[in-house]
Amino acid sequence: MENRFVFSDQFGTDLASVEAAFKKQEAIQTDIAAFEERLQNIMAIANELQTEDYHDYATIEARKKNVEMHWEYLISLVTKRRQCLELAYNLQRVFQEMQYIFEWISDLKWRLKSDDIEKYILSADDLLQRHSLIEADIYVIDERLKRAITDADEYLNPDVNIDGYRPATSEEIEMRSHNLQKAYEELIELSRKRRDLLEQAKVVSKFYSDVGDAEFWIDEKQQTMTSPDMGHDVNTTDSLVAKHKLIENDMSARYGQLENLTNQGETMVKQGHFASRKINDGLDTLKLKWDNLLEMSSNRADKLNQTHDYYQFFSDADDIDTWMLDMLKLVSSEDLGRDEPSAQTLLKKHKDTQDVLDNYRQTIDNLKATNLQVLTPEKQNSPDVQQRLQSIERRYTELLELSKLRKQKLLDAISLFRLLADADNVEAWIEEKERFLATLDPTQVNDIEELEVIKHRFDGFERDMNSTASKVAIVGHQARTLVQNDHPNSQEILDRINRLNHNWAQLRRLVDKKRDDLSSTFGVQTFHIECNETISWIQDKIRIVQSTEDLGRDLGGVMTMQRRLSGLERDMAAIQSKLDQLELEATKLEKDHPDDAKDIHNKVNQISSVWYELKEILRRREES
């Protein structure tokens, strides 16, 4: 099958057929390459058999040589066929290039067919430009055509063959080259005639083009003038006003060009140009459009200015609203400070804010006096303008009310902070004095001098407390005043002052207890002192009585004894009264001071013992 294929030299008459044959050739060569490995394996086996001295190796050797011969023949056929294919392929590529050039020439010839140029006068410049592109294509074709014919002529050489195989006849090659050259010459002639016609139309085309450009420019500007877009705010309106001024400047510059164009057209009419009627019609239309544009420009300028004033009013109103919104954040702030100094600072800032707010009244009045007055009466009385003015007035009034309310809140906060600070100071003093009183414990002191020191410190504390009592009263008065004036933190104030009063009352109770303890302890110590003094008093009387024992019985001794004992009876009555008093006081002290009851009882017994001794001495003295 493969041998039959490689024997064939019919590759087709076009490039596609040759390319298909090439693909088949590639497939065959791929199969042959794959089969070559099998062949080598067979040859290797044959060689091994020879090495092993196979008994029938002669038969194998004959078969081996036959296979090698056929294989080499197949390879030569494949190689030759590929060379023929390459020769046919290269020629078909030349034919394809010639066919492509021929079709290209045909397309250009169709595009160069001369129509009625007068219908396309206005497009003369464009057509000339297009024609220049065609001429450029023709130039490219000339180069490619020469190269293609040269390539084809090479195949006319009888030596260009593969073992007698030629991909095409000389007649076929010459016919193709002749037809292509003839078509190219016809194209050159068509191109020349076309350019002559276009150049003739260019002059009048330029005039029509200029008129058309002028009308297009006017139409474009008229389209702008009829635009309903007047902007939607000051910035967009300003932009439109600026653009309109640019258009007006452009119109002033364009007017000179229109005059030149009119003069050119009138000159052509006077010279009897074949298109005079059409030229006159164009000039009349141009003048009508220009006059209409001038009127539209004036009307649009007025509308834009009116719209600008309208949006300027709302822009200024927006600025006022924005300012009031910023001011609203200030006057509606809930920040009242964290203490009296910070609240005072906020109050000062608020005063500055209030001044700014008051002064802003002039800005609002200016909006009415200036921005509103430049509007047309219709715009001035329009609902949106009137509603905006009312909205501004309402918001400004709200700002004033909120500013007044914030000032009151700050004053209330300052009053509250001041009250709380005063209450904190008093409570701190109370806590300090409670700790101070805890250091004063007269019940643990037995020395009268130490008690005197404690009493001195306690008396100083009581004087300090009396001074602080006025502060407590002032804080209480402040609290009652704030509550009576409906302070927003009345409940907090009541809770705070109640706590202060509770702590103050608790301190007073503690002071009263310390005073009682001090007084009571002083009573015990005084009792012991009085007892000791009474004992000394009694002992002194005992010594007096005992001193009379050494006196003689004579008159002098008796008189001396009587003199010494004369006041003893009165002293005995006084001593008895003192003893009764001490016993009563001892009973009370034992009850109030059970821890000291034993010492008190012993002291009473000691007095009673000495008193009994005195009375016994007197009794014995009287009996003697």
Secondary structure as GFF3:
##gff-version 3
##sequence-region A 1 624
A	DSSP	alpha_helix	2	7	.	.	.	ID=ss1
A	DSSP	alpha_helix	15	51	.	.	.	ID=ss2
A	DSSP	alpha_helix	57	111	.	.	.	ID=ss3
A	DSSP	three_ten_helix	117	123	.	.	.	ID=ss4
A	DSSP	alpha_helix	124	154	.	.	.	ID=ss5
A	DSSP	alpha_helix	170	225	.	.	.	ID=ss6
A	DSSP	alpha_helix	234	270	.	.	.	ID=ss7
A	DSSP	alpha_helix	276	331	.	.	.	ID=ss8
A	DSSP	alpha_helix	340	359	.	.	.	ID=ss9
A	DSSP	alpha_helix	361	366	.	.	.	ID=ss10
A	DSSP	pi_helix	367	371	.	.	.	ID=ss11
A	DSSP	alpha_helix	377	380	.	.	.	ID=ss12
A	DSSP	alpha_helix	383	438	.	.	.	ID=ss13
A	DSSP	three_ten_helix	442	444	.	.	.	ID=ss14
A	DSSP	alpha_helix	448	484	.	.	.	ID=ss15
A	DSSP	alpha_helix	490	547	.	.	.	ID=ss16
A	DSSP	alpha_helix	555	565	.	.	.	ID=ss17
A	DSSP	alpha_helix	568	592	.	.	.	ID=ss18
A	DSSP	three_ten_helix	594	596	.	.	.	ID=ss19
A	DSSP	alpha_helix	597	623	.	.	.	ID=ss20
###
